[in-house]
Amino acid sequence: MAADKIKYLLNEIYKTYHKPEYINPDPLVFVRNYNKLKDREVAGLIASSLALGQVNLIMNAVDKILSKFDSLFIEVKSLKYKDFEKIFDGFSYRFFKTSHIAGFLSGINFIINKYGSVGDCFRKKYKTEDSYINAIHSFNKEFLANCQSNPGILITESWKGSPFKRFNLFLRWMARSDEIDPGGWDFIDKSKLIVPLDTHMMQIGTYLGFIKKPSSSLKKAIEITEGLRKYDKLDPVKFDFSLTRLGIHPDLTMETLKKMIGN
């Protein structure tokens, strides 16, 4: 597809769908409810880590967790592993049970108490590691190592070559600030962000010619990001939200993009 056609499509889709009324259903709904940055960081980490499966079930699972806390950051900082076990006794969502959630939250508790906040931890990794991707790996390794029970795949072992879609989604929420993404992490260069690669973005990347065959890997996520970078070199991931509405939002389908490509 010609570059001018792709540019037109991206800009039209962005202009049409990069709007708050298209957020729901998306776990970002919950993250945007928190005005305090330290709360939003914790909410974002929880919501993004649960973002796999059917979106309505994701929404229910995130709500089940966040609704248990009146003051999210303060309570996660002060509660212990046994407390989390009691609070989430009987929890179940896909592969995740009580022990996974309790272990996951105990890891966040460790990070908060060691660094002051989730953001302070990632800021240190971002400034001291030799690359953006290695900062992600370092954060996730320390996070995983300090969970008091196995969190399962709530924490992605990003260093093993996966596209770590859910963590890239979290970073998009935190590093971008506009009418969609609430932001707060102005220390991250937006041009470093990588698209959260899910099945919708794989299809879109293939349709637009950014990748030849859809597959789930960090290499493919970077290739699609590089494709988008040609149309906004400073903020290539800005197109992620509007593009993935086509297939996620109940009123929109991938046929919308196919028809636009055909025109």
N, C-alpha and C positions, 0 to 999 in steps of 0.2 A: 504494500500500500504506500502511496506517495506521502512524503513528509507533510505536505500542506494539507492533505486529507486527514491525517492523524492529528495534526495541530487543531484543525477545525473541530473534529470529534471530541478531543479532550476538552477544549474550551467550552463547547456547547454542553457537554455532560457536566462539567464543573459548574458552569453558570446556572444550569437547571436544577441540579441535585445537591450541590454543596450548600444546603440550607438546613436550619434546625428542625424544620417540620419533617425531615426525612431521617432523623436520628432513631426514633423509636420504630421497630424494636432493635435495640443495640445495647450491650452492657455499658456503653459510654453514658447512657441515661443516668445511671447511678453515680458515676464519677463526677458528672457535672453538678450533682447536688451538694458537693462539698466545697465551701468557699475557702476554707483554710487549707493551705498547701500541704501541710503534713498529713491531714486527713485524706486529702485527694490522692496523695502518693500511695497510701495504704489501700484505699478503695480501688485505685487503678491497678495495683498489683494483684489484688484479689480478683477483680472483675476480668482482667485480661487472662489470668491464669486459668480461669474456668471457661474461657471462650472456645469451647469445642463441642460440636454436636448441633442439635436443632436450636435455633436462636430463642424460641419461647422457653425451652427447657434451661438454657443458659441463664436467661433472665430470672427464672424462678430460683435457680441455685444461688445466683449472686445475691438476690433479695433475701434468701434464707440466712445467709451469712451476715450481710451488712445490717440487717434489721435487728440483730442481736445486740448491737452496740449503740449506746446513746452518745458516747464521745469516742469515736473510733480510734484515733491515734493514742489518746491517753489510756484507754482500756487495753489495747493491744500491747502497749509499752509496759503496763503494770501487771497484767495477768500472767499466770504461769501455764505450763503445758497441761497440768492436771485440770486447771480451770477451763482451758479450751476443750479438753475431753468431755467435761461435764456439760458445757454449753452446747456442744454439737453431738451429744449422745444420740445415736440413731440416724445421723446425717447420711444421705446416700445420693450421689449423682454420678451416673456413668461408672467410671472406674474408682471413684473416690468415696471413701467411708470416713468415719469419725477420726481414725488415726491419721489419715492423710491430711485432713483439714487442721487437726491439732498440731501435727508436725510442721505443716506449712506456716501456720500462725506463730509457732514458737521460733521459726527461722526469722520471721519479720521482727518479732520481739527482740531477738539477738541483735539484728542490724540496727534497730532503733536505739537500743541501750548502748551499743558500742560507738555508733557514729553520730547519734542525735536525731537522725531521720533517714528515711529511705533515700531521699534526695542527696543528703550529705554523703552517704555511702557511695552512690553512683558518681557524684561529682569527683570524689577522690580517685575512683577508678579511672574516670575519664581523663583526669589530669595527669595521672602517674603511669598508666599503661601506654604502650607504644602505638596503639591503634584503637579506633572506636570499637571494632569487633572484639579485640582482646579485653577492652574494658567491660564489655557485656559478659564475656566468658569469666572474667575474674569476679564480677558481681555474682553471677549465678553459682560459681564454685563455692564461694564463701557462704552464700545463702544456703545452699544445699548441705554443706558440711556442718552447719550449725542448727539444723532441724533436729528436734528431739525424738522424732520418729520419721519413718520414710514418707515423704510427701507424694510419692509416686511421680507421675509426669506433670504435677502442678508446677514443678520447677523443671524447665527444659535444660537438658545437658547440651547447651548450645555449641560446645566445643567439639561435638561429634559429627558436625556437618549438616545438621538439620537447618531449615530456614528460620527456626525459632520465631514462628509467626506471632505467637501470643506475646512474646516479650517485645517484638518490634511494634506490635499494636500499642502496648503500654508506653513505649518510648515516643510513638507518634502523639499519643494523648498528652504526654508530659512536655515534649519539646516544642510542639506547635501551639500557637495561641491565636485563635480566630473564633468565628461564630460557631464552629463545630468543636474543635479541640481546645480544652480549657487551659492547657499549658502550665507554666510555672518554672520550668527548667531552662532558663535563658542561657545557661552555660553550655548547652549543646548546640553545635552548628547544625541547623536544619538540613544542610546539604549532605550531612553524613548519614541521615536516616535511611533505612532500608524498608521497602514495602513489606507489610505483613502478608506473606504468601499463603493464601488459602486456595481452595478449588476455584472460587470465583475469579481471583486475580490470575491464576494459572490460565484459565480459559481466555480471559481478556488479553493477557500478555501474548497468547498464541494468535488470537484474532488480529491483534495490532501488529504482529510480526516481530515482537521483541524477543520471543523465544520460538524455536522450531517445534518442540514437543513439550507438552505440560508434564512436569515432574516436580516432586517436592524436595528441594535442596537449597542450600544457601546460594549456590552458584546461580540457580534460576532466579532466586529473589533479587540477587545483585544485577543480573542481566535485565530484568524488567525495570528495576530502578534506573539503570543506565539508559534504558530506552526512554523512560519518562524524563530523565535529566535533559534530554535534547530539547524539551519543551518548557522546562523551568530548571535551570541549572542550580539555582539557590534553594529550591524547595520542591524537589521532584515528587515527594510523597504526598504533597497537597492534593494530588488527584486520587489518592487511594479511597477516601470516603465516598466520593461521588461515583467512581467507577464500580465499587462493590455494592452500591445500592442496587445495581442491576443483578438481581439474583438473591439478595438478602431482604430488601424491603418487600412486604407482601403485595404491594401494588405495582411492582416493577419486575421485569424478567430479563434474561439475557437476550431475548428476542428484540428488545429495544435497541441494544447495541448492534445486533446483526442487521436490523432494518436501516439503521443510520449508516452502517458500513456499505450497505447495498445501494444507498442513494448517491 
